[in-house]
Amino acid sequence: MKFSINPDSFTLGDMEDFEEVTGKTLKDALKPVPLYEDDGVTRQFDEKGRPLSEANVTAKVLTALVWLAHRANGNPDFTLAEARRVKVTELVFVEDEDEDSEGNA
C-alpha cells in the first residue's frame, strides 16, 4: 500500500475528523518528545550533539492518518473501518530525504 501523508492536502473538515477520532490535534499527535537515557533525566544526543526526539504515534493516530491520506489522495469514500483493516506490514514509512537542510529541525 503506497500513499503519501501530506498535511497540506488536508481540509478543515479532515482536521475536525482527525480530532474527533483521536481526541488530539494533528500537531499534538505528531509532536516530537525528547528522548532520555534509562535514568529518565539525561537527554540523548546524536553524533553531532543535537538532542534526539521522536513522535510517539499511537495506533489510533496512525489509523486516522491512513484514513485521511486515502481520502486526500483520491479515494474520498475510503472509510475509517477500511483504515482499521490495513496491516501494519503494508505501510511504508519514509523519512524526509533532506533532513539536514535548513528548516528541518
C-alpha positions in Angstrom: 0.0 0.0 0.0 1.7 3.2 -1.1 0.3 6.6 -0.4 1.6 9.8 1.0 0.6 11.8 4.1 0.8 15.5 3.3 -0.9 17.6 5.9 -1.0 20.4 3.3 -3.7 18.4 1.4 -6.0 18.1 4.5 -9.1 20.2 4.6 -10.5 21.8 7.8 -13.1 19.0 7.7 -10.3 16.4 7.6 -8.7 18.1 10.7 -12.0 18.0 12.5 -12.5 14.4 11.6 -8.9 13.6 12.9 -9.6 15.4 16.2 -13.0 13.6 16.6 -11.4 10.2 16.1 -8.2 10.7 18.1 -9.1 13.4 20.6 -6.0 15.3 19.6 -4.9 17.9 17.2 -2.7 16.7 14.4 0.1 18.9 15.7 -0.2 17.4 19.2 -0.5 13.9 17.9 2.8 14.2 15.9 4.7 16.4 18.2 8.2 15.1 18.9 9.1 14.5 22.5 12.7 14.4 23.9 14.5 11.1 24.3 16.1 10.4 27.6 18.6 7.7 28.8 17.3 4.9 31.0 17.7 7.2 34.1 14.9 9.4 32.8 16.9 12.5 33.4 19.8 12.6 30.9 18.9 13.7 27.4 20.0 11.6 24.4 22.0 13.3 21.6 23.1 12.2 18.1 26.7 12.1 16.9 26.6 15.8 16.0 25.5 16.8 19.5 21.9 17.5 18.6 19.2 16.5 21.1 17.2 13.4 19.9 13.4 13.3 19.9 10.7 11.2 18.4 6.9 11.3 18.0 5.0 8.6 19.9 2.4 7.8 17.3 -0.5 5.7 18.7 -2.4 3.1 16.7 -5.4 5.4 16.8 -3.4 8.3 15.3 -1.9 6.0 12.6 -5.3 4.7 11.7 -6.7 8.2 11.4 -3.7 9.3 9.2 -4.2 6.3 6.9 -7.9 7.2 6.6 -7.3 10.9 5.9 -4.4 10.2 3.5 -6.5 7.8 1.4 -9.4 10.4 1.3 -7.0 13.2 0.3 -5.2 11.0 -2.3 -8.3 10.5 -4.5 -10.3 7.9 -2.6 -13.0 10.1 -0.8 -15.1 7.0 0.0 -12.4 5.3 2.0 -13.7 4.6 5.4 -12.3 4.5 8.9 -13.3 0.9 9.1 -11.2 0.2 6.0 -8.3 2.0 7.5 -8.5 -0.2 10.6 -8.1 -3.3 8.4 -4.8 -2.1 6.9 -2.0 -4.3 8.1 1.0 -2.6 9.6 3.3 -4.6 7.3 1.6 -2.9 4.4 2.7 0.5 5.5 5.9 2.1 4.3 7.4 4.8 6.4 9.9 7.2 4.9 11.9 10.0 6.4 12.4 13.4 4.9 15.2 12.9 2.4 16.7 16.3 3.1 16.7 16.2 6.9 19.9 18.2 7.3 18.6 21.1 5.3 17.7 24.3 7.0 14.1 24.3 8.4 14.0 20.6 9.2 14.7 20.8 12.9 
